[in-house]
């Protein structure tokens, strides 16, 4: 087997063991051993996925043309998207662009929408009246809500810890225009648990933290900080709810796509509710990170992929892997 398949991918992939025969030609001896010892987890090569994906697409396209030439016409292959992206409209652009580099077609189907939380109105007054040693932000959505309140409070000087690069990117433009915001900490792994365990303390003094968050976020971050002696003020500044209406024609197309990409447990819950009313659906779910991935597993979804570190790059790479599995299974069925 070529050495290009010897490296093991840097993210966990959870899938049905029934896919192992399909994947066998792509797995190194090391990865095969992993798959055999843990049938619900296996890994892929880091650099080969886009190239193999392109090769399989070409092969299947040629096979499809050959079949169509000798049988009744089939619907055009491009009429079904490869990936359904589900963030709020206007927030899917970076992922669509990252996938577009590899020729992946996407359909935008927002599953959730954002609303003000019970503490939204308090945030700006708290920022203007109280100084905190740290303000921690654990999602791009929380960052956007925070910035609105920060501006309303008169741009006070603040020191911020963010969960990862995706959240940090929301502050980039502001950092260039205002020295009042300092993004001073990013944990070694982009999860709330690691952020809470690694956030630097302020010497022996009482260290105060403001935590503006989604009303649906768990208590894990604040409990982790409290256990280390931080004084935490949590404000539930926003929440997410399912979209009020899903176009049924668009939904039919989305259900046929081999991959759906989700960025939050709320989106997972919305999707599970949708598919529970349409019958059997067992395609791949690719999550932005571990928290969403574990939520998907807990809700009974079987083919769940997620990167070790949340972010667009790792998310897109996982999506390519899910498509690779799908195309490999198609190739096996055509033999």
URGI-V498552 format. One line per field, one symbol per residue. phi: phi as a letter, one per 20 degrees, with the letter a starting at -180 (. if undefined). psi: psi as a letter, one per 40 degrees, with the letter a starting at -180 (. if undefined). burial: + if it has 16 or more other C-alpha atoms within 10 Angstrom, else -. A space follows every 10 residues. Layout:
phi = ???
psi = ???
burial = ???
This chain:
phi = .fffeefdfe cecdbfffeg gfegfeefgf fffffffcfe cbccffeegg ffffffgfff fffffffffd bfgdggfffd fecddcfggn degffgffff gdmeeccecg dccecfefdg ffgffffedc ddfccdcdag ffffffffff ffenlffcdd ddfafffgff efffgfebff ddedbcffce cfffgfedgf eemeffddcd cebffeffeg fffffffenf ddddceebbc cfffbdffff fgfffeffcc dccagfffgf ffffffednf bbeedddfaf gfffffffen feedcbefdg qfffffffff ffffgfffff fffff
psi = iieeedihie ihhhiheeed ddedeehidd dddddddgee hiiiideedd dddddddddd ddddddddde aiiiihdedh idhhheiihe eedddddddd defhhihhgh diiiiiided dddddddddh hidihhheid dddddddddd ddeffihihi hidadddddd edddddehed hhhehhidhg idddddeehi igbeihhihh ghiideiied dddddddeei hhhhhgeiii iiidhhhddd dddddeidhh hieidddddd ddddddeeah hfaihhidad ddddddddee idghiiidhi iddddddddd dddddddddd ddde.
burial = ----+++-+- +++++-+-++ -++--+++-- ++-++---++ ++++++--++ -++--++--+ ---------- ---------+ ++++++++-- -+--++-++- ---+++++++ +++---+-++ --++-+++-- ++++++++++ +++-+++-++ --+-++++++ ++++++++-+ +--------- +-+-+++--+ ++++++-++- +-----++++ +++++----- ++-++----+ ++-+++++++ -+-------- ---+++++++ ++++++++++ ++-------- --++++++++ +++++++--- ++++++++++ ++++++++++ ++++++++-- +----
